[in-house]
Amino acid sequence: MKMLYFLGSDARTSPIVFLYCSDFICILLYFFLFLQTRGLKHGRAIVVSTCTSVASIVSGVVAGMIALDEHLPKAPTARFFLLLGW
């Protein structure tokens, strides 16, 4: 939490945004862990592990972009390669 506040103080973002984003990340983490455990118990491990990894990365990146007030690139090519990298 201190690291997020430290990074956000440079980006001039309200500390309340960091609290909401950290709460959002914790809720998603518990939800993903619940779904992952249930999926591994009743489903295929490869599919569940892949979906969990992708969802964790995307939710973390989106919450980080909101917390640090970062925007997607305006250029279509740069935006395409950024999304492709995700």
N, C-alpha and C positions, 0 to 999 in steps of 0.2 A: 504494500500500500504506500509506503514512503517513497518507493521508487517511482510509482505512478504519479504521486504528487510532485516529486522533484522534476520529472519530465514535463508535467503539465504546467508547472510554474513558468517554464521557458516558453511554452506555447500560449500562455495567457488564457488558459481555460479554467473555468470555475471548479473548485474542489468538489462541488456537489455532483458535477458530471462524473468525476472519478468514482465517487461513492456509488452512483447508479450503475456505472459500467462494471465495477467490481462485483456488485450484487448480481447483476445480470450474468456475468461470467460464472459466478458460484452456482446460481440456479441452473444454468445450462450444463455445468459440469455434473451436478448431481443427477439431472435429468438424463444426460448422456450415459452416465455410469449405470443408472437403473436400466435404461434401454439396452445397453451393451450386455449387462449381466443376463437380462431376460432373453436377448437374442442369442447369446452363446449357449444358453440352456436349451432353447427350443429351435434354434436355426442353424445356419451354416457359419462356421467361424470365419472363413475368408470374407464373406460378404459383410458380416457384422463388423469385423475389424476395419475393413476399408471404409465403410460408411462412417464409423465412429471417428476415424482419423481425419477424414475430409470435413466432417461437421465440426470437429474441435478446432481445426486450423481456420476454417472460414469464420466461425463465430468469434474466435480470438482476434483475427485480423479486423473484422467489422467493429468490434468493441474498441479495439485500439485506435482505429481510424476516427471513431466518434470521440473517444476520450482525448486524443491528441489533435483533434480538429484538422485532420488531413483530408485532402480531396483526391479523387481520381484525376489522372492527367486529362487535359482537354483534347490533346491530339488523339485521333482514333487509333493510330498505329500503336502509340505508347499504351493506351488503355487496353487494347487487345492483348499485347504482350504481358501486361500486368495481370490481367484476368487469366491468361493462359498459364502464367507462372503459379497462380493459386492452385 
